[in-house]
Amino acid sequence: MAEPTTALGYEQARDELIEVVRKLEAGGTSLEDSLALWERGEELAQVCRHWLEGARARLDSALAAREAADAGGSEDD
């Protein structure tokens, strides 16, 4: 059985998503299996989005802090 999405890191979710897409593109699965793969792919895509949005928020925060520090330092010149 597939690992719960809440326990997956970005790389794990991405790699499993790649495998799901490969299986869907290869065809030869029943409609039921294809739907299950599609649903799993949607879950994995959401996990990837969550990780990427978190990374973006961290980058934005770090950039804002740097800009604030730079702005504060330029006032002393």
N, C-alpha and C positions, 0 to 999 in steps of 0.2 A: 504494500500500500504506500501511497505517496506520503512524504513528510508533511506535517501541518505547515501551512505557509507562515504562521507566526514565528516558527523556529528557524526560518531560512534567512541566511544572509543574502546580500545582493548577488554575489557570484553564484551561489547555489541556485537561487531562483532563476537567474539568467540562463545558466547552463541547462536547467530542467526545461525552461521555456523553449530553448533552442531545440531540445530533443522532442518536445511536444509538436512544435511546428514541423520538424522533419517527418515525424510519423503521420501528421495530417497531410502533408504534401505528397508523401509516398502513396497514400491511398490504401485500399485493400482492407480497411477496417469496416466493421458494421456501423450502421447509423448510430446505434446506442454507444458504441465505443468512441466514435467520432465526436459525439456530443459530450461525452465524459472528458475526452481530451481537450475539447474546446473550452469547457468550463474550467478545467485545471489551468489551461493557458491564460484564461482571464484572471484567475486568482494570482498566478505567478506574475503576470504583467502588473497587477496592482501592487504586489510586493516590490517589484522593481521601481515603480513610480514612487512608492513611499520612501524607499532608500534614496532615490535621486532627489526628491523634493527635500529630504532632510539634509542631504549634502549641499544642495543649493542654499538652503537657509543658513547653514553653518558658514559657507563662503560669503554670503551677503553680510552676515554678522561680523565676520572677520574684516571684510573690506570696509564696512561702516566704522568699525573701531579704529582701523588704521587711518581712515580719512579724518576722523575726529581727533586722533592724536596728532596727525600732520597739521590740521587746522589750528589746533591749540599751540603747537610749537611755532608756527609762523607768526603768531601774534606777538611773540616775545622778541622777534627780530627788529 
